Amino acid sequence: MDDIIILLRRYAIGVWRRRWLALIAAWVICLIGWATVISLPPRYEASAEVYVAADPVLTPLLHGIAIGSGIDSEVALLRRTLLSRPNLETLIAKADLLSGHDTLAAHEALVKKLAATIRIIPETDTLFTIAYSNRNPKRAYTVVQTMLGVFIERANGSNQTDLANAQHFLDSQLAYYEKKLRDTEKRRAAFLTKYIQLLPGAGGSVSQFDAAGAKVRSLEGQLQDAQARKLMLESELEKTPPMLVGSQGASGNTAATSAALAAAEQRLTVLKQRFTDAYPGVIDAEQLVKALAAQAAGKGSATMPVVRRSIPNPVYDQLKLQLIDADTTVFSLTRELKAATAERARLAALAHDQPGLQAAYINLNRNYDVLRKQYQELLLRKESMQITTAANTDASRVQLQVVNPPQLPRIPVAPPRALLLAAVLVAGLGGSAGLALLLAHADTCCYTLQDLRSIGLPVAGAISLRPVPRQRRRMLPMVAFSAGVFLLVVAFAGVLAGASHLAALA
């Protein structure tokens, strides 16, 4: 710790011995630096604030109807592409920034400079600022004003260009898909015409081949039922007598009643063999039998003579008629079954010759459905595009408003002279102090006992300096040095005031 204190003391003494040199260096640095700061040309900045947002009424109204990206994405794209080379070249041409020096190198350098110096500052999602600084205030104003016009032009025209390109693309795609759809429809119609008998119909109905098989199975079942009915009728006909023998008394009605009763009983027997007891025909036949039996019992008389005679059996006649009808049905069903079997065999042979017919039909239908779906979607999008075009032509979906238009700048924004002047003062003081410290470090003089002892000389002791009245004159150098530093600070204040006055006059 003592060594550090001794070292600091030695450096302090060395710096103090070179205080005048440090003061002169500080003055030189400050004067040169202040002169340089004062000579820096002023820069003026012009800016404009632009508000961009979606129309609060039209945008919700067109939601789901019109085609278009979000307003936020459109604005973000415009902001990102505002400093593109085409826009900057348009700016140079409209503002006449080259001023007769229209060379290729100058043009390229100006494009790069504008891209680096024009700033797009987003304030919020819907508010941003266009700013540009230049030594010429009029040029700064012209650049910002022209850039604002380019932005408004791009905002109004870019969407129309995009819509025109999209409309042209949709028209070309619609023509392409319409041609493919018509070709597919022709192939599908030709395929259906050739193999319609083997293919299912519309709405999921079965094909003619499947219908032919189902018809054969149905006719076989009907034929079996008709043959069984024919056998049953033949059996009943064998059991039924063709003639009935009845008795007739004085009244003359007994034989007729008996014949009717026998016929009713026969008919009831036939009905019960085919139907259940709950069948309405069976119930009616039972009631008729009961009525005829009661009538026959009431009309009979034991005292009257009875005459027996034979009469035709009506049940027998009915059975014969039913048997004839059954024969006709069997013959008709046999003929229909033969024709249906032949048709099924023909269709089966045709299907056997075309093993991949069903797969080809499914594939053809799938391609047709896909093309039709895409074509219909394109038609819907075209209608939406027309609505979007009308909305952008007849109305404005985007609210674009210049909140703060650019003004001709009067006060320079750069350079920050006060800050630079203060920095020069700090640099002058620090540089002069550093110079004195560097000279003190390189000094080989001895200022302390340790310095003498470090060179190997025997040192007996040290005598302190006692101030006397005449030695107070040694305080004058310190006062003079302080006055020099004070004058430097006063000069800084004067230069700062002069710079402010010049800025106000400009």
C-alpha positions in Angstrom: 0.0 0.0 0.0 2.9 2.4 0.9 4.5 1.7 -2.5 1.3 2.6 -4.3 1.0 5.9 -2.4 4.7 6.7 -3.1 4.2 5.9 -6.8 1.1 8.1 -7.0 2.9 10.9 -5.3 5.8 10.7 -7.7 3.4 10.8 -10.7 1.5 13.8 -9.1 4.8 15.7 -8.8 5.8 14.9 -12.3 2.4 16.0 -13.7 2.5 19.2 -11.7 5.9 20.1 -13.1 4.5 19.8 -16.6 1.2 21.6 -15.9 1.9 24.5 -18.3 2.6 22.1 -21.2 -0.7 20.2 -20.3 -2.6 23.5 -20.2 -1.2 24.5 -23.6 -2.1 21.1 -25.0 -5.7 21.4 -23.6 -6.1 24.8 -25.3 -4.8 23.6 -28.6 -7.0 20.5 -28.6 -10.1 22.4 -27.6 -9.6 25.2 -30.1 -9.0 22.8 -33.0 -11.9 20.6 -31.9 -14.3 23.5 -31.4 -13.4 24.9 -34.8 -14.0 21.6 -36.4 -17.4 21.2 -34.6 -18.4 24.7 -35.6 -17.5 24.0 -39.2 -19.6 20.9 -39.5 -22.5 21.6 -41.9 -26.0 21.4 -40.4 -28.4 18.6 -41.4 -32.1 19.1 -41.7 -34.7 16.4 -41.3 -38.2 16.3 -42.8 -40.8 13.7 -41.8 -44.4 12.6 -42.4 -46.7 10.4 -40.4 -49.0 8.1 -42.3 -52.0 6.2 -40.8 -53.1 3.0 -42.6 -56.0 0.8 -41.4 -58.8 -1.3 -42.7 -62.2 0.2 -43.5 -64.3 -0.5 -40.3 -67.5 -1.0 -42.3 -66.5 -2.4 -45.7 -64.0 -5.0 -44.4 -66.4 -6.9 -42.1 -69.0 -6.7 -44.8 -66.8 -8.4 -47.4 -65.5 -11.0 -44.9 -65.9 -14.5 -46.4 -67.2 -13.0 -49.7 -64.3 -11.2 -51.3 -60.8 -12.5 -51.8 -57.9 -10.6 -50.3 -55.1 -10.8 -47.7 -55.3 -9.0 -44.4 -54.8 -5.3 -44.4 -52.0 -5.6 -41.9 -50.0 -7.9 -44.2 -50.6 -5.5 -47.2 -49.4 -2.5 -45.2 -46.4 -4.5 -43.9 -45.5 -5.5 -47.4 -45.8 -1.9 -48.6 -43.5 -0.7 -45.8 -40.9 -3.4 -46.6 -40.9 -2.7 -50.3 -41.1 1.1 -50.0 -37.4 1.4 -50.2 -37.0 -1.1 -53.1 -34.9 -0.1 -56.1 -37.9 0.6 -58.4 -39.4 3.0 -55.9 -36.1 4.7 -55.2 -35.6 5.2 -59.0 -39.1 6.6 -59.2 -38.2 9.0 -56.4 -35.0 10.1 -58.1 -36.9 10.8 -61.3 -39.8 12.7 -59.8 -37.7 14.8 -57.4 -35.0 15.4 -60.0 -32.3 14.6 -57.3 -29.4 14.2 -59.8 -29.8 17.8 -61.1 -28.0 17.3 -64.4 -25.4 14.8 -63.2 -27.2 11.8 -64.5 -24.3 9.4 -64.8 -24.5 5.7 -64.1 -22.1 5.9 -61.2 -23.8 8.9 -59.7 -27.2 7.3 -60.1 -26.1 4.1 -58.4 -24.4 6.0 -55.6 -27.6 8.0 -55.0 -29.8 4.9 -55.0 -27.6 3.3 -52.3 -27.4 6.6 -50.3 -31.2 7.0 -50.3 -31.7 3.4 -49.3 -29.4 3.9 -46.3 -30.7 7.4 -45.2 -34.5 7.2 -45.7 -36.0 5.7 -42.6 -39.4 4.0 -42.2 -40.2 4.1 -38.5 -43.1 2.1 -37.3 -44.9 3.9 -34.5 -47.8 1.5 -34.0 -49.4 -1.3 -36.1 -51.3 1.3 -38.2 -49.1 4.4 -37.9 -45.5 4.9 -39.2 -43.2 7.7 -40.1 -41.2 8.4 -43.2 -38.1 10.5 -42.3 -35.1 11.8 -44.3 -32.2 14.2 -43.4 -30.0 16.3 -45.6 -27.8 19.3 -45.6 -30.3 21.1 -47.8 -33.7 21.5 -46.0 -35.6 21.9 -49.3 -34.1 18.7 -50.6 -35.1 16.8 -47.4 -38.6 18.1 -47.7 -38.8 17.2 -51.4 -37.6 13.7 -50.8 -40.1 13.0 -48.0 -43.0 14.6 -50.0 -42.2 12.6 -53.1 -41.7 9.4 -51.1 -45.1 9.9 -49.5 -46.6 10.3 -53.0 -44.9 7.1 -54.1 -46.3 5.2 -51.1 -49.8 6.4 -51.7 -49.5 5.5 -55.4 -48.2 2.0 -54.6 -50.9 1.5 -51.9 -53.7 2.4 -54.4 -52.2 0.7 -57.5 -50.5 -2.4 -56.2 -53.7 -4.0 -55.2 -55.2 -3.4 -58.6 -52.2 -4.9 -60.3 -52.4 -7.9 -58.0 -56.1 -8.3 -58.7 -55.5 -8.0 -62.5 -52.8 -10.7 -62.3 -55.1 -12.9 -60.2 -58.0 -12.4 -62.6 -55.8 -13.4 -65.6 -54.6 -16.5 -63.7 -58.1 -17.5 -62.8 -59.3 -17.1 -66.4 -56.4 -19.3 -67.7 -57.0 -21.9 -65.1 -60.7 -22.0 -65.7 -60.2 -22.4 -69.5 -57.7 -25.2 -68.8 -60.0 -27.1 -66.3 -63.0 -26.6 -68.5 -61.2 -28.2 -71.4 -60.1 -31.1 -69.2 -63.6 -31.5 -67.8 -65.2 -31.6 -71.2 -62.7 -34.2 -72.4 -63.3 -36.3 -69.3 -67.1 -36.0 -69.7 -66.8 -37.2 -73.3 -64.7 -40.3 -72.2 -67.1 -41.0 -69.4 -70.1 -40.8 -71.7 -68.5 -43.1 -74.2 -67.5 -45.5 -71.5 -71.0 -45.5 -70.0 -72.5 -46.0 -73.5 -70.3 -49.0 -74.2 -70.6 -50.7 -70.8 -73.8 -49.3 -69.3 -75.2 -52.8 -68.8 -72.3 -53.7 -66.5 -72.0 -50.5 -64.6 -74.1 -49.2 -61.7 -76.5 -46.4 -62.4 -76.8 -43.0 -60.9 -77.7 -42.6 -57.3 -76.0 -45.8 -56.3 -78.5 -48.1 -58.2 -77.4 -51.5 -59.2 -76.1 -52.4 -62.6 -78.1 -54.3 -65.2 -75.9 -57.3 -64.6 -76.7 -57.3 -60.9 -80.4 -56.6 -61.7 -80.4 -59.6 -64.2 -79.0 -61.9 -61.5 -81.6 -60.6 -58.9 -84.4 -61.1 -61.5 -83.3 -64.7 -62.2 -83.3 -65.5 -58.4 -86.7 -63.8 -58.1 -88.2 -65.8 -61.0 -86.8 -69.0 -59.7 -88.5 -68.4 -56.4 -91.8 -67.5 -58.1 -91.6 -70.6 -60.3 -91.1 -72.8 -57.3 -94.1 -71.3 -55.5 -96.3 -71.6 -58.7 -95.3 -75.3 -59.1 -96.0 -76.0 -55.5 -99.4 -74.4 -55.8 -100.1 -76.4 -59.0 -99.3 -79.6 -57.1 -101.5 -78.6 -54.2 -104.4 -77.9 -56.6 -104.0 -81.2 -58.4 -104.1 -83.0 -55.1 -107.2 -81.2 -54.0 -108.8 -81.7 -57.4 -108.3 -85.5 -57.0 -109.9 -85.5 -53.6 -112.9 -83.3 -54.7 -115.9 -85.2 -56.4 -117.1 -83.5 -59.6 -120.8 -84.3 -58.6 -122.6 -83.9 -55.4 -125.6 -86.1 -54.3 -128.3 -84.2 -52.3 -131.9 -84.8 -51.0 -135.0 -82.6 -51.7 -138.2 -82.6 -49.6 -141.6 -80.9 -50.2 -140.3 -77.5 -49.9 -137.8 -78.1 -52.7 -134.9 -76.2 -51.1 -133.2 -78.9 -49.0 -131.0 -80.2 -51.9 -129.9 -76.7 -52.8 -129.0 -75.8 -49.2 -127.0 -79.0 -48.8 -125.1 -78.4 -52.1 -124.3 -74.9 -51.0 -123.2 -76.1 -47.6 -120.9 -78.8 -49.1 -119.4 -76.2 -51.5 -118.8 -73.8 -48.6 -117.2 -76.5 -46.5 -114.9 -77.5 -49.4 -113.9 -73.9 -49.9 -113.2 -73.5 -46.2 -111.0 -76.5 -46.3 -109.0 -75.1 -49.2 -108.6 -71.8 -47.5 -107.4 -73.3 -44.3 -104.7 -75.2 -46.1 -103.3 -71.9 -47.5 -104.0 -69.4 -44.8 -104.3 -69.1 -41.0 -107.6 -69.0 -39.1 -107.1 -65.2 -38.6 -107.3 -64.6 -42.4 -110.4 -62.6 -43.3 -111.4 -65.0 -46.0 -111.2 -67.9 -43.6 -113.4 -66.1 -41.1 -116.0 -65.3 -43.8 -116.0 -68.8 -45.0 -116.6 -70.2 -41.5 -119.5 -67.8 -40.9 -121.0 -68.9 -44.3 -120.7 -72.6 -43.3 -122.4 -71.9 -39.9 -125.2 -70.0 -41.6 -125.8 -72.7 -44.2 -125.7 -75.5 -41.6 -128.2 -73.6 -39.4 -130.5 -73.1 -42.5 -130.2 -76.8 -43.4 -131.1 -77.9 -39.9 -134.2 -75.6 -39.7 -135.7 -76.4 -43.0 -135.5 -80.2 -42.8 -138.8 -82.3 -42.1 -139.1 -86.0 -41.1 -142.6 -86.4 -42.4 -142.0 -85.1 -45.9 -140.8 -87.4 -48.7 -137.1 -87.0 -49.7 -135.9 -87.2 -53.3 -132.2 -87.8 -53.9 -130.4 -86.3 -57.0 -126.9 -85.5 -58.3 -125.7 -81.9 -58.9 -122.4 -80.4 -60.2 -119.9 -79.6 -57.5 -119.0 -75.9 -57.7 -115.8 -76.4 -55.7 -114.6 -78.8 -58.3 -115.2 -76.3 -61.0 -113.3 -73.6 -59.0 -110.3 -75.9 -58.5 -110.2 -76.7 -62.2 -110.2 -73.1 -63.0 -107.4 -72.4 -60.4 -105.4 -75.3 -61.8 -105.6 -73.9 -65.3 -104.5 -70.5 -64.0 -101.6 -72.2 -62.1 -100.5 -74.0 -65.3 -100.5 -70.7 -67.2 -98.4 -69.1 -64.4 -95.9 -71.9 -64.4 -95.5 -71.7 -68.2 -95.2 -67.9 -68.1 -92.6 -68.0 -65.3 -90.6 -70.8 -67.0 -90.4 -68.7 -70.2 -89.4 -65.6 -68.3 -86.8 -67.5 -66.3 -85.3 -68.9 -69.4 -85.0 -65.4 -71.0 -83.6 -63.9 -67.8 -81.0 -66.7 -67.5 -79.9 -66.2 -71.0 -79.6 -62.4 -70.4 -77.6 -63.0 -67.2 -75.3 -65.4 -69.1 -74.7 -62.9 -71.8 -73.9 -60.1 -69.3 -71.7 -62.5 -67.3 -69.7 -63.3 -70.5 -69.3 -59.6 -71.2 -68.1 -58.9 -67.7 -65.7 -61.8 -67.9 -64.1 -60.2 -71.0 -63.6 -56.9 -69.1 -62.1 -57.9 -65.7 -60.9 -54.3 -64.8 -64.1 -52.6 -65.9 -65.3 -51.7 -62.4 -61.9 -50.3 -61.4 -61.7 -48.3 -64.6 -65.1 -46.9 -64.0 -64.3 -45.9 -60.4 -61.1 -44.3 -61.5 -62.8 -42.4 -64.3 -65.5 -41.2 -61.9 -62.9 -40.1 -59.4 -61.0 -38.1 -61.9 -64.2 -36.5 -63.1 -65.3 -35.6 -59.6 -61.9 -34.1 -58.8 -61.9 -32.0 -61.9 -65.5 -30.9 -61.4 -64.8 -29.9 -57.8 -61.7 -27.9 -58.8 -63.6 -26.2 -61.6 -66.5 -25.2 -59.3 -64.0 -23.9 -56.7 -62.4 -21.8 -59.4 -65.8 -20.4 -60.5 -66.5 -19.5 -56.9 -63.2 -17.8 -56.6 -63.8 -15.9 -59.8 -67.0 -14.6 -58.4 -65.3 -13.6 -55.2 -62.5 -11.9 -57.3 -65.1 -9.9 -59.2 -66.6 -8.7 -55.9 -63.1 -7.8 -54.6 -62.4 -5.9 -57.8 -65.6 -4.0 -57.5 -64.9 -3.2 -53.8 -61.4 -1.9 -54.7 -62.6 0.1 -57.7 -65.9 1.6 -56.3 -64.8 1.8 -52.7 -61.6 1.9 -50.6 -61.0 -1.0 -48.3 -58.0 0.8 -46.9 -58.1 4.0 -45.0 -54.8 5.9 -45.8 -54.4 9.2 -44.1 -51.4 11.6 -43.8 -51.6 12.5 -40.1 -48.6 14.9 -40.2 -47.6 16.1 -43.6 -44.0 17.0 -44.2 -42.9 20.5 -43.5 -39.9 22.5 -44.7 -37.4 22.1 -41.8 -36.1 25.3 -40.2 -34.0 24.0 -37.3 -31.2 21.5 -38.0 -31.3 18.2 -36.2 -27.6 17.4 -36.6 -24.9 17.7 -35.7 -25.5 17.9 -31.9 -23.1 20.8 -31.5 -23.5 21.3 -27.7 -22.8 17.7 -27.1 -19.8 17.7 -29.4 -18.4 20.9 -27.9 -18.6 19.4 -24.4 -17.0 16.2 -25.7 -14.1 18.3 -27.2 -13.7 20.0 -23.8 -13.5 16.7 -22.0 -11.2 15.3 -24.6 -8.9 18.4 -24.3 -8.7 18.2 -20.5 -8.3 14.4 -20.6 -5.7 14.5 -23.4 -3.6 17.1 -21.7 -3.7 15.2 -18.4 -2.7 12.0 -20.2 0.2 13.8 -22.0 1.5 15.1 -18.7 1.1 11.7 -17.1 3.0 10.1 -20.0 5.9 12.6 -19.7 6.0 12.1 -15.9 6.2 8.3 -16.5 9.1 8.8 -18.8 10.9 11.3 -16.5 14.1 9.9 -14.8 14.4 12.7 -12.2 14.4 11.8 -8.5 11.6 13.4 -6.5 11.6 11.3 -3.3 14.1 9.5 -1.0 13.0 6.2 -2.6 14.1 7.5 -6.0 17.6 8.3 -4.6 17.9 5.0 -2.9 16.7 3.2 -6.0 19.9 4.3 -7.9 22.2 2.9 -5.2 23.2 6.2 -3.4 23.5 6.2 0.4 20.9 8.5 1.8 21.2 9.8 5.4 17.9 11.6 5.6 15.6 14.3 4.2 14.9 17.9 5.3 11.3 19.2 5.0 10.6 22.5 3.4 9.1 25.0 5.9 6.9 27.7 4.3 8.1 31.2 5.0 6.4 34.5 3.9 8.6 34.9 0.9 7.8 31.4 -0.2 4.1 32.2 -0.5 4.9 33.6 -3.9 5.2 30.0 -5.0 1.3 29.9 -4.8 1.2 32.2 -7.8 1.8 29.4 -10.4 -1.1 27.4 -8.9 -3.4 30.5 -9.2 -2.2 31.1 -12.8 -2.8 27.5 -13.8 -6.3 27.6 -12.2 -7.0 30.8 -14.1 -5.9 29.2 -17.4 -8.3 26.2 -16.8 -11.1 28.6 -15.8 -10.5 30.7 -19.0 -10.8 27.4 -21.0 -14.1 26.7 -19.4 -15.3 30.3 -20.1 -14.1 29.9 -23.7 -16.2 26.7 -23.9 -19.3 28.6 -22.6 -18.7 31.3 -25.2 -18.3 28.9 -28.0 -21.4 27.0 -27.0 -23.4 30.3 -26.9 -22.1 31.3 -30.3 -23.0 27.9 -31.8 -26.6 28.2 -30.4 -26.9 31.7 -31.8 -25.7 30.5 -35.3 -28.2 27.7 -35.2 -31.0 30.1 -34.4 -30.0 32.4 -37.2 -29.9 29.5 -39.7 
